[in-house]
Amino acid sequence: MHTRTMNSVRCSKSSNKTLSLVFLCLLSFLNEQHTVLTLAEANSNVYIVYMGTRQHDDPELLAETHHTMLTRVLGSIEASAEAMVYSYKHGFSGFAAKLTKAQAQAISELPTVLQVIPNRFHKSQTTRSWDYLQLSSYSTTNVLHKSKMGNGVIIGLIDTGIWPESQVFRDEGLGPIPSRWRGICESGELFNTRKTCNRKLIGARYFIKGLQAEYGQPYNSTEYQECLSPRDRSGHGTSTSSIACGSFVANVSYNGLGVGTVRGGAPLARLAMYKVCWNLYGGGVCTGADILKAFDEAIHDGVDVLSLSIAPDLPFPDVEIHNGISIGAFHAVAKGITVVCAAGNAGPSAQTIQNTSPWIITVAASTIDRSFPTPITLGNNWTTMGQAMFTGKDTGFINLVYPEVPELLSPRYCESLTPNDTWLAGNVVLCFTSNSNHNAVEDAAWSVKDIGCLGLIIAINPSRYLHSCDDNFPCVQVSYEIGTQILYYIRSTRNPLVRIRPSKTHLGRPVSTNVAYFSSRGPSSISPAILKPDVAAPGVHILAAVSPHNPEIAYNFQSGTSMATPHVSGIVALLKSLHPDWSPAAIKSALVTTVFAEGEPMKLADPFDYGGGIVNSNRAADPGLVYDMGTADYIQYLCAMGNNNSAISQLTEHPTFCPIKQPSILDVNLPSITIPTLGNSTTLTRTVTNVGAVNSRYVAIIEPPRGITIAVKPHILIFNSMIKTISFTVRASSTQKVSTGYTFGSLTWTDGVHTVRSPISVRTEIVESYD
């Protein structure tokens, strides 16, 4: 062991002089062993010999290095030529070859080799989220292919702009631009429409006058590193666009993690970008005026779907008639355009949900069944798995410390670490987070990296999503339990050591699915009787295209309800292609009532976290029944909310009069039932439309919330060529004697083929007397 280490040191020093000395050092080491290696077992497999960054720019000389190494192992030039599979000589250095296990082991011990990797079998993946949603491009029976991948549908995104040169926006294989398209591509800074727009990106506009007017002066694009054009400098709009309808791009990863084929949900749909958000005050700022103008133009241009990964600020959301997004969405939906919006990233507290209008599809974020296990080995040889996106080199064993404090002082949480803690430099730091700030990981990572620490192990509540650290800085998350075991090791040894190895990608079980920690929760503070969010979709560590500030990174992992929203927008485009006559409400109903079933690995928490559940596009394509609505139903909602005739008339653009008796908000024809204040009992009405077989018979299946009795009349629905819509009543009665929190159940209509499930949320509220 010590001899090999000394040889490695001499090789490393010599390599800085000339390449020939590298060969001499390498050959002197190999000649000691090659006679043993050639006598090793006959069975051989393909191994990848990874040697890291290229030492020089001459690919032929690199290839010669690889062949020379392999020749010395195998004993002859002929054997080397026969065993060599690939020589990696352009992006990095290494080779793939057929080797026995002993030969692979010997090569792995050479000083110039970083690691030897078995050539494992892989299946082509869509960076996972679309396969997770059962929309594999290899299936010929799912809605992706039945809908012709969204061909002919136009998705508009109101966002931060677009990086048009990204490969996901290529137009190969696409036909002419739909003749109904009336939009334009608008030139501007670093955005020449003759070079940027094509048959994929068919429209691009930008809107900033609202921001400039509010700001009081012209926008300084140089100061804020922006472009006065549709070009995306932050990368947000580029990511959301690629998720919604990006074209196929193979062999994509982030530094080797999440390898697969990246694409959008509707890869043959067309794209129009409406830039309304601008870098200002350290983030993306979008004004209601600019958003409304984008809606206005998008409606004119002829989009079929509008996707907004934008939400108003808390804590005071505006009611519908004062909210730019809600107003614009109302008009878009009235024109048959489905509007999909983010739920917001203010979770996990209740009543943080945004974009709550019933005409909007509001999307929560979930995790997917993918993880990034990262081995942590302590100096006592105990190994555990953390979670990280660490793609750097194996750290080897280095010092491990914990910021101890006297017993009478408060503990040093991760968020309390600062650049002043210089004594931590040169070590890996263990810290524990408090429950107060989910940005603590990023803050702690920046602090310890700035100090000169070599890594960070964060003990964190496991319900939180995975945080990543830039520049391959090892930043590994563990549970509080594992963190406590590591702390016990630190306190029980004089010289605690730790080794952190690069992360790997794991797919499928036992990884479970959860609502993302940051995803905003219901119930709605504006209208508690309207269930929000509507559905959930993958929004954690989604590999998507980005604006390449670093030329080597065109794709990166992104998290947020911003990433969940375009997943649903892409699915809506597929449904629109398959059912062009469906209204936005019918599409929303199909999504809410056909989610992945409870009892499967996708089960989550409750409807205020995920709405109906995680979207299931294959079932949504054939829902059987839908709860349809039109403008008249939305006016009923506005009347039920107590808006006056004048305000509603301004929204609808024609005289509108509410009934003398205020309608019940419980009767709005939603695909869900939420009763926020149930006394003894109440009755509500719903209407379903048959979109399945003409002659159908549906039976009601009731799972009542705890302490609630549910009765449905009629409990059997029979459809035929003359009867396509049927109304029914739902009577909810409470057996509770005291006020309670929400309890949850469901009403399901089934014909033996379709399962049309509506979530039920009920809160009993007993009014106390005051004498």
N, C-alpha and C positions, 0 to 999 in steps of 0.2 A: 504493500500500500504506500509506504513512504517513498520507495524507489520510484513508483509510477508518478507520484506527486512531484518529485524533483525533476523527472524528465519533462513533465508538463510545464513546469516553470521555465526550464531552459528553452523549450519549444516556443513558449509565449514570448520570451525575450528575443529570440532569434528572428521571429516572424516580423519584427519591426525593421529588420535590416534589408534582407532580400528574399524574394520568393524561393530562390534556390536553397537557402538555408532552411526554409520550412520543409522542403523536400528531404534534406539531409536528416533533419531532426526526426521527421516522420518515418523515414526509412530505417533509421537506427532502432526505432522502437518496434516497428513491424517485423524486422528481421529476427528479433528475439523470439517471435511467436508463430510465424507463418507455417512452420512445419507441423505444429500442433493443430492449427486451424484447418489445414487441408485434410486432416485425418478425422475431422469431426463428423457427426452423424450425417447421413446422406440426405435426409429430409430437409428441404429448403422452402422458404416463403419469401414473399416480397416485403422488404423493409424500406422505410424512408429514412435516409440519413440526412438530418437537418444540421447545417453548419452556420446558419445565421446570415448576417448581412454580407454582401459580396465584398471581398477584400480589394477588388479593383474592377475596372470597367471592361476588361478583355474577356468576353464569354468563352472564347476558344481555350485560353489559358486556364480558366476555371474548369472547363470540361477535362482538360488534360490532368489537372490536379485530382479530380474525382476518379478518373481511370487509373491513375498511378496508385492511389490509395487502394482501390479495389484489386488491382493486379497483385499488390504485395500480400493482400489477404488470401487471395485465391491461388496464387502461385504462378500464374501465366497470363500473358496478354489475351490469349484466346479465351480462357475461362472468364476473364473480366469482361470481354466484349459480349460473351454469351449471357452473362448474368446481369449486365447493365440494362435497366429499363428506361430510366430518364436521367438526364443531367439537368439540374435546375441551375441556370446560369444567367438569368436576366433579372428577375425580381429579387432573388436571394440565392444563396449558395447551398448546394446539397445534391443528393442523387437518390434514386430508387433502384434497388437491385435485389436479385434473388440470393438470399443468404441462409445459411443454417443458423440455428439459435446461438451456437457458440461463436460463429463469425460475427453475428450482429452484436453480441455482448462485447467482443473484443474491440470492434469499431466504436462502440459507445464509450469506451474508456479512453479513446484518443483525445489529446488536448484540443484539437480543432473542431471536434464534434460536440454540438450542444445536446442533441438527443437522437435516439434511434426509435422510430415509431413503427409498430406493426401496421401493415396495410389492411386496415379493417374494411369490411363491406359497408357501403352506405347506400341509402336510397335518395333519389333527388327530392329535395324539400323546398317548400316555399317559405323559407325563413320561419316556418312553423305556424304562424297565426292562421293562415288560410287552410292548411291541413287540419289544424285544431278545430276549425269551424266546419270541417268535412266538405271543403270545397277544393279538393285536389284537382289539379289540371290533368291528371292521368285518368280520372274517372270519366266515363262516357255517359253516365246516367244522372249526374248531379245537375243542379240548376245552372252551374257555370256553363256547361255545354248546351243544355236545353235553351238557354237564353242567348246563345252565340256569343258568350263572354261580354254581353252588354253592347254589342255592335249596334251603332246607330243612336245610342243614348248619349246625351250631352250632360256632363256633370260640371256645375259651376262651383268654384271654391272662393269664398270670401276670406282672405287670409293675408299673409305677409308678402305675397308675390311668389315668384317661381324662378328656379335656376334652369333655363330651358335646355342647356347643353347636356344635362344628365341623360344617361342612356335610357332611363325608364320613360323618357318622353320621345323616343324615336317613333317614327310612323311607318316602319316597314310592315307590309301586309295589310295596311288599312286602305280602304277605298276612298272615293271622293268625299269631301266634306258634305254633310247633310244639306240639302238645298234649302231647308227651312231656316238655316242658321243666318242670323242677321248681325252678328257681332263683328268686332274688329280687333286687330292687334295694334296696340298703341305704342309708338316708338318713344324712347326717352334715353336717359343716361345708361350707357352700356347695354342697350336693348334695341337692336336693329331688327325690325319685324321681318325683313326679307331673309334674315338668317336664323331667326329664333322661332317663329311660328311655322307650323307644318300641318299635316293632316291629323296629328294627335293633339297638339296644342293649337286649337283653332281660334282662341280668343285670349287677349291679355289687356287689361286696363288697370289704371291706378287712380286713386282718389285721395287727395290730401288737402283740399281747400278747407274742409271742415276743421282739420287739425291746425292749419295755419291761421285760420280766423280765431280759433280758441287760444292759440299760442300768442297771437298778437304780432307776429313778425314772420318773414319768410323762413322756411325750414332750411337749416344748414346741413345739407346732405354730407358734406365733407366732415364736419365736426362729429356727426352721429354715425359715420361710416354706413351711409345709406345710398340708395340710387333713386333719383326722381324718375322712376320708371317702374314697370312691372317686375323688374329683377328683384330676387329675394336675397338679401344679405344675411338674414338671421338663420335661414334654413327651415323655419317652421312650415311655411307654405309649401316648400318643396317636399318635405316629408309627408304632409297630409295628402298632397296630390298624388304622390307615388303610391300611397296606401290605397287610395280610392280607385285609381284607374291606371296605374303605371303599367308599362309594357313589360314583357318577360326579359329579365337579365339574369343569366346563369352564373354560377360560381361566385356568388357574392357573400362576403362575411365582414365582420369587424375584427381585423387582426386575427383571423382564424376562428373566431367564435360565431356560432349561428350560421354555419355554412349552408348555402342552398341557393335556390332560384328566387329572386325577389320579383314581385309583381303586385299589381293592384287587384282589388276585388272584381272589377270589371275591366280586364286588360284591353279590350277592344273598344271601350267607350271613349268618347272625345272629351277634351278638357278645356275649360275656360277659367282663367284666373282673374280675380278682381281684388287688387291689392288695396287694403284699407288700413293696415296696421304698420306702424313705423317705429323705428328705434328712437326712444325718448325716455329720459329719466331711468335708464338702465333696463328698459324692457319694451315690449311691443305695446304701443298705445293706439287705440282705434276709436274714433269718435262716432257717435250715433249718426251725425250728419253724413259722414263719409260712408258708413255702413248702409244707410238708407239709399244713398245714391247708387251704391253697388247693387242693391236689390232692384232698384228701378231699372238700371241698365240690363241686369241679368234677365229680368222678366221680358224686356224688349228683345233681347238677343235670341231668346228661344231655348234656354236651358231646360232640362227635364228634372234635374235634382240640384239642390243647393246645399252645400256642406259648410258649416261654420264651426270651427274649433275656437270659438270666441264666447266669452260669458261676461255679463255685467259684474261690477264689483259688489262685494258684500260691504257692510251689513244691511244696506237699504236698497234692495232691488225695486225697480219701478213696476207698477202694474202695467198690464198689457198696452193700454192706450197711451202710455208715456215712455215706452221702451222701444228704441230704434229697431232692435232685432225682431221683437214681437210684431211690431207694425209691418215691417218689411216682409216678414214671414207670412203674416195674414194675407197680404196681397198676392204673394207668390202662390200660396196654397189655393187661393181663390181662382188662380189661373191654371190650376192643376199641377203646380210644381211642388214636389215633396221637399220639405226643409228639415235638415238633420242638424242638431246642435249639441255642443258639449254640455255636460251637466255641471262642469266646474271642478276645480281642484282644491276645494276648501274643506274636504273631509278630514277626519271621519265624523265630525260632529253632526248631529241631526239638524234638519232645517237649514242646510247650507246649499241646497239644490238651486240651480239657476236655469234660465230658459224654460220656464214652466208652463207656457201657454199650451192649451190642448191641441192646437193645430201644428205644433212642433213635435218632432221625434227627438226626445232628450236621451242622451246616451251616457251611461256610467262606464267606468273602466274596470276591467277584470285582469287578472293574471292569466297566463296560459300554462300548459303542462311542460314547461321548459325550465331548466335550472342550470346554473354554472358552478358545479362543485369545485372547490378549491382546497387542496390538501394543506393542512397545518400540522407540522410535526414538531413536538417539543424536544428539548434536550434529553429527556428520559425515554425517547423513542415512542412516546404515545402520539398517535396520529388521529386527527378528527377532520371532519369536512366543514368548511365554511362556505359562504356564497360570495362570489366576486366576479368581476369581469377583468381579471388580471391576465394580460397577455405578454408580460415581460418575461425575463429569464428567472429560473430557479434561484432563489436568494441564497441558498446554502444556509448553514447554521450561523445566525447572527444574534446579538444580544437582544433580550426582551425585557422591557421595563413597564412598571405601572406607577402612575403619579400618586404615590401615597401622601396622606395628610394626617396630622395629629387627630386623635379620636374625637376631640371636642369640636373640630371644624367640619364644615360640610364637605362631602366627598367631591372629588374632581371629576365631574361628568365630561363627556367628550366635548360638549359645547363650551366648556370653560377653558379648554386649551387655547393658548394664544402664542404668537410668535415670540413672546418674552420667555417662554419655557425652554430656553436654549439648552438646558441640562439634558434634555431628551435627545439631542442630536446624536446621530450615529446608531440609533437603536430602533427596534420595532416597538411601538407603543400599544399597550392594551388599555382601552377605556370603555366605560359604560355610559349609555345614553340615559337621559331622563325622558319622561313622556311628554315634554312640553314643546318640542320643536323638531319636526321631521326633516329640517334642513341641517340638523346638527352634524350629520355625517360629512356633508360637503365642507362645512365650516371647519370641522376638526381636521379633515384631510388636508385642506389648504394650509392650516396653521402648522401642522407637524411637518409637512413637506417643505414649507418655507424655512422651518428651523434647521432642516437637514436630517430629519428622521428617515429611516430606511423602509418603513412600512407602518401600517395601522391595523389593529384588530379591534373591531367594534362589537361590543355586546349590546344587542338591540332587541326590542320587542319583535318577535317573529312575524307579527301581522303587518309589519311595514314592508314596503317594496325595496328591492335591491338598489343600493346606491353605487354608482361607479366613480372612479377617480381617474383623472386625466393622466396622460403621459406614462402609462403603464406603471403607475405607482401602486404597490400592493396594498389594497384597502379592502379587508376581508370582514364580512359580517358573520357573527355567530349568535346563538341564542344566549340569554342571560345564564342559563344553566351551564353551557359550555364555557362562557366567559368566566363564570365562578370557578370552574375546574382549572382553567388556565391561571387564574389569579392564585389559587391554592398552590399550584406548581411554582409560581414566581416566589411566593412567600416561604416555600419549603426548601429552596436551594440557593446556594451562594451565587452561582453564575447561570441564571436562567437563559436558555437559548431557544430559538425558534427557526424553523425553516418553512418558507411559503413557496409552493410550486404553482405553475401557471394553471389557470382555470380551464375546465373542459365543458363541453356542451352535453347536457343530458336531456333526453326527450321522453315523454310518457310517464307512466307510473314509476315510482310512487308520488310524483309531484302532483300536488292538489291545486285546485283552482279557488281563488278568493277574489272578493271585491278589493280593488286597490285601496291602500290606506288613504291616499290623497283624494279619492273620488268623492265628490259631494253627495250628501245623503238627503233623502226626504224626511218627513213630509214637506210639501211646499208651504212656505210661510205666507204666500199670497193667496193661494186657494187650496187648502188642505184636502178638499174632496177630490182633487185631481191627482191621481197617482203619478208621481215623478220620482226617479227617472222612469222612462218607458221600458228600456232594455239595457243590457250591458254587452260589451264587446271587448276584445283584447286591447289593452292600453298600457301594458307594462313591458318594457324592453322589447319594443317593436323595431326590427331592423328596417330602416327606411332610407331613402335618398336624402342627402343634405347638401347645402351649399358648401362647396369644397374650399373652405379657408385653408385647410391643409390639402395640397394636391393629391396626397396619397390616401385620403379618407373621403370617399364619395358616398359612403353609407355608414350610418351609426345607429346605435340603439337609442330610442326615444321613448319617454313615458309621459302619460297624462291622458285626461279625457280627450285632449286634442287628437291623440292617436287612435282612441276608440271610435271617435265620431266618423272618420273616413272609412273605417271598416263597414259601418252600417250604410254609409252613403254608397259604397261600392255594391253592397248587396241590394240596396234599393234600385240601383241602376239595372241589375240583373232582373229583378222583379218587374221593373218598368218595361224592359225589353220583352219579357215573356207575357205580360198583361198590360199592354199600352192603354187600355180603357179603364184601368183601376184608378180610383181617386187616391189622393194622399192619405186620407183616413183609412181606406181599405188596405193600403200597403202597411200602414202603421198597425192596424188590427192584425193583419197576417203575421207580422213580426212578433207582436206582444203575446199572441195566443198560441204560438207554435214553438216556443223556446225549448231548449234541451230539458228533458224531463228530470224531475227530482229523483234522487236515488242513484243517478249516474254520477261520475266523478265531477260533474260540473255544478253540483248543488252548492248554493252559496248561503247567504244569511237570511234576509227577509226582503219583501218588495220595496221598502224604502231605500235599500242598498242597490238593488239591481232591476226593479220594475218587474216585468214579466219573467225575466231571466236572460240567459245568454242567447243571442240570436241564433236561430237554426234556419238558414236560408233554404235548405232543401224542403223542409216541411212548410215553410212560409210560401213557397211557390204553389202549394196545393193545400190551402188551409181548410177548405170545406165551407166554412161560414166566415163572414166578416161583419164587424160592427162599423157600418159606413156612416159618414157625416159629410155635410156640405156647409156652405156659408150660413144658411138658416140655422143650423145647429150651433155654430159658433156665436151667432147673434143671441141665441137662447142662453148660451153660457155667459155672455157679457151682460145680458139683462139679469141673470141670476146673481151675478157678482155685484149688482147694485149700480152699474153705470147708467148715467142718464141718457135720454134719447139723443141729445145734441152731441155728446161725446161719441156715441156709437155711430151716429150718422156721419160724423167726420171720418171715422175709420172705414165705413162701408162705402162712402162717397155717394150715398143716396139717402133720402129721408127714411129713418127707421124708428119704429115705435114699439116699445116693450109692452107686453100684456099688462092690464091693470093689476092682476094678481101676479106677483113676482114668481117666475118659474123656479123650480127646485134645481139646484146645481147637481143633485144626485141623479137627475134624469138625463144629463148630458150623455149621449150615446157612446161612451168610452168602452174600450175592450177590457176594462178593469172596474172594480167597485171599491170605493173608499168612503167610509162613513165616519167622519171625525168626531161627531157628537151624537151618539145613539142614546136615547132615553129608554123608554120601554120597548118601542118598536117603530119601524118606519118601512115604507114601501116605495120602491123605485121601479122604473121601467127601462127596458133595453129592447132594441130591435136588431135582428140579425138578417143578413142577406145571404142567400145560397149562391156560392160561386163554384160548387162542385157538380156532381151528377144531378140531373134535373129531378129525378124521383129519389128523394132521400128521406130518411127517418132518423132523427136525432133524439137521444135520451139524455136527460140531465143527471150528472153525478155531482153530488155536493160534498165538499169537505169543509164543514163549518169551522169558523174560528172558535177557539176555546171560550166557553161561556155564552155562545151565541147560537141561536136557532135560525136556520135559513130555510125558507119555503119558496119554491119556484112554481109559477102557474103560467101556462101549462108546462108540465115536466116532460112532455113529448112534443116535438116539432116535426110536422110532415110537410114536405115540399113537393111540388109537381110543376108541370108546365104553366099552370095558372097562378100558383102561389110561390113567389120567389123571396118575399120578405115576411117575417113573422115577428110580432112584438110579444114580450112576456114580462111578467112582474116578478120582482124579488122582494120578499118580506123578511126583514131581519129583526129578530127579537132578542133582547138581552135577558139572561138569567142572573146577571150580576146585581148585587145589592149595593155596591159601592162603585165609585169611579175607578176606571182601570186605565192601563196603557193600551196600546194597540195589540190586538191579536190577529192572526192571519189564517186564511183558508183559501178555498177556490171553488169556482163553479165551472164545470167542464161539460160541454156538449160533445157527444160522440155518436157516430153512426157505425162503429165497428172498424172503420178505416181511418177517419180523421179524429183528432183530439183537439178540441177548441177550448183552451183553458184560460179563464179569466181569474187573476188574483183578487182576493177579497181582503180588505184591511178594515177593521172595525175598532173603534174606541168607545167604550161605555162611559157616559158622563151623567152622573146623577146630580141634579141641581139641588144645592143645599138651601134650605129655607132660612130666612133671617127675620125673626120676629122682634 
